[in-house]
Amino acid sequence: MTKQTIKNDELLKRLKELGAATVYEAQGAKGALDSGMKPLSSSMTLAGPALTLDCKPADNLMIHYALLQAKPGDVLVVDAKGFLEAGPWGDVLTEQALAIGLAGLVINGSVRDAKTIIEMGFPVFCRGISIKGTGKNQPGEVNVPICIGDVQICPGDIVIGDQDGLVIVNPDKAQNVLEMAELRESKEAVFREQIRAGKTTLELLGLENKFL
């Protein structure tokens, strides 16, 4: 493992610890995916570089091909066009993802076998759950820019996810975002101490005159 890899691993670990909401605020309230994208289980968290996939609704052929390009630590980010009436990801693909060492899945669509995926401990963020299966016929594109809602996600972008939601970070700006997130965390820690000492949020945020 190179020094650069160690540095990147530490950066990802710290961004994950700080949490999606703090990272989102630290980069100027940008990069958050919409609130319809939820973890299968509230305890699920993920952090890693995006392996992006643009695929057709109700077809998972390209997911199988995308996994051939996946590396340990990647987050597979799939734009399935928000289609909810089919689950292109299930327990068998989860087994493959675990064997590769993927950090997680983000899919703009549904999954199935939810209970088993949760038991397997693989982080999945999705728009829904569907019992229905999919075809394996349609072409797609791997490692291309995709959009989920109004957020563009490029190959290699950093994906941070937890119970609050998902946020995308440009890797070239990640170190600066981390520093801003650390500052925000420190500031909020001071706020909590001051509240316990009797201060109000109106005072701390300078909002006393907002209604005058």
Secondary structure in CASP SS format (residue, H / E / C, confidence):
PFRMAT SS
TARGET T0000
AUTHOR 0000-0000-0000
METHOD secondary structure of the structure
MODEL  1
M C 1.00
T C 1.00
K H 1.00
Q H 1.00
T H 1.00
I H 1.00
K H 1.00
N H 1.00
D H 1.00
E H 1.00
L H 1.00
L H 1.00
K H 1.00
R H 1.00
L H 1.00
K H 1.00
E H 1.00
L H 1.00
G C 1.00
A H 1.00
A H 1.00
T H 1.00
V H 1.00
Y H 1.00
E H 1.00
A H 1.00
Q C 1.00
G C 1.00
A C 1.00
K C 1.00
G C 1.00
A E 1.00
L C 1.00
D C 1.00
S C 1.00
G C 1.00
M C 1.00
K E 1.00
P E 1.00
L C 1.00
S C 1.00
S C 1.00
S C 1.00
M C 1.00
T C 1.00
L E 1.00
A E 1.00
G E 1.00
P E 1.00
A E 1.00
L E 1.00
T E 1.00
L E 1.00
D E 1.00
C C 1.00
K C 1.00
P C 1.00
A C 1.00
D E 1.00
N C 1.00
L H 1.00
M H 1.00
I H 1.00
H H 1.00
Y H 1.00
A H 1.00
L H 1.00
L H 1.00
Q H 1.00
A C 1.00
K C 1.00
P C 1.00
G C 1.00
D C 1.00
V E 1.00
L E 1.00
V E 1.00
V E 1.00
D E 1.00
A E 1.00
K E 1.00
G E 1.00
F E 1.00
L C 1.00
E C 1.00
A C 1.00
G C 1.00
P C 1.00
W C 1.00
G C 1.00
D H 1.00
V H 1.00
L H 1.00
T H 1.00
E H 1.00
Q H 1.00
A H 1.00
L H 1.00
A H 1.00
I H 1.00
G C 1.00
L C 1.00
A C 1.00
G E 1.00
L E 1.00
V E 1.00
I E 1.00
N E 1.00
G E 1.00
S E 1.00
V E 1.00
R C 1.00
D C 1.00
A H 1.00
K H 1.00
T H 1.00
I H 1.00
I H 1.00
E H 1.00
M H 1.00
G C 1.00
F C 1.00
P C 1.00
V E 1.00
F E 1.00
C E 1.00
R E 1.00
G E 1.00
I E 1.00
S C 1.00
I C 1.00
K C 1.00
G C 1.00
T C 1.00
G E 1.00
K C 1.00
N C 1.00
Q C 1.00
P C 1.00
G C 1.00
E E 1.00
V E 1.00
N C 1.00
V C 1.00
P C 1.00
I E 1.00
C E 1.00
I E 1.00
G C 1.00
D C 1.00
V E 1.00
Q E 1.00
I E 1.00
C C 1.00
P C 1.00
G C 1.00
D C 1.00
I E 1.00
V E 1.00
I E 1.00
G E 1.00
D E 1.00
Q C 1.00
D C 1.00
G E 1.00
L E 1.00
V E 1.00
I E 1.00
V E 1.00
N C 1.00
P H 1.00
D H 1.00
K H 1.00
A H 1.00
Q H 1.00
N H 1.00
V H 1.00
L H 1.00
E H 1.00
M H 1.00
A H 1.00
E H 1.00
L H 1.00
R H 1.00
E H 1.00
S H 1.00
K H 1.00
E H 1.00
A H 1.00
V H 1.00
F H 1.00
R H 1.00
E H 1.00
Q H 1.00
I H 1.00
R H 1.00
A C 1.00
G C 1.00
K C 1.00
T C 1.00
T H 1.00
L H 1.00
E H 1.00
L H 1.00
L C 1.00
G C 1.00
L C 1.00
E C 1.00
N C 1.00
K C 1.00
F C 1.00
L C 1.00
END
